[in-house]
Amino acid sequence: MNILIIEKSKTISHILKHSLLAYGYNITQDSADFASVNLVNRGLFEIIIIDTNLVGKYSTLDILKKVKGKKDSKSKILGICSIGTWKDKVSFLNNGGDDVLSYPFPMQELIARIQSLLRRPLSYVDSKMYIGDVLLDTNNKTVSTKNSDIDLRKKEYQLLEYLVRNKNRTISRCELLDHVWDYRSYTGSNTIDVHIKRLRDKLPRKSLIETVHGQGYRIKDFKASSALLDEQNQDHQ
């Protein structure tokens, strides 16, 4: 399997490269100059590991747009956040990143995250995401059904979007706290349960968000009503 590392820190890049080589992955290194853009466009990498705080010729968001802007992109993008805050991590995820890790981390966690990304089904990357009759507009950060808007608070929206981006996968409370709130080591809070209840109360179907007992929460993809499917198909024509 081919992995591309785009990292401004030569030290971190070196550590990642040699650790991943030991696990049998093929590694290509790059920097913010993004000299590998043509290789990326050819779809040569299953996983792209990228510094979440790149600046210069290409910023992290520039590279995200180039990779995720391709409808046929099969690359999964894992962010490495070494100097940023939780806001940088949220921005990375909201702009198309598939997962993000705070550096330093155990190498076993990096391998587990890579394997998890590879198990995720490929999906069409669009600014509009549908789950049943619920539409998420990720550009405007709004949620609606065919007949009305759904008024969500900021954290409620971020929680829902993360669940939708990871549909059909059980997300643990720890992962939600890490990616939405950045409470990485604080797992005793009922924050998740409170926000899940608020979301369920506002969504047209409370069953949209499933509780997987002892593990976390999951959104299962299901068909929208025929009227909405017709409307969705017209949007993509």
Secondary structure by P-SEA (a helix, b strand, c coil): cbbbbbcccaaaaaaaaaaaaaabbbbbbbcccccaaaaaaaccccbbbbcccccccccaaaaaaaaaccccccbbbbbbbccccaaaaaaaaaacccccccccccaaaaaaaaaaaaaccbbbbccccccccccccccccccccccbbbbbcaaaaaaaaaaaaaccccccaaaaaacccccccccccaaaaaaaaaaaaaccccccccccccbbbbbbbbbccaaaaaaaaaaac
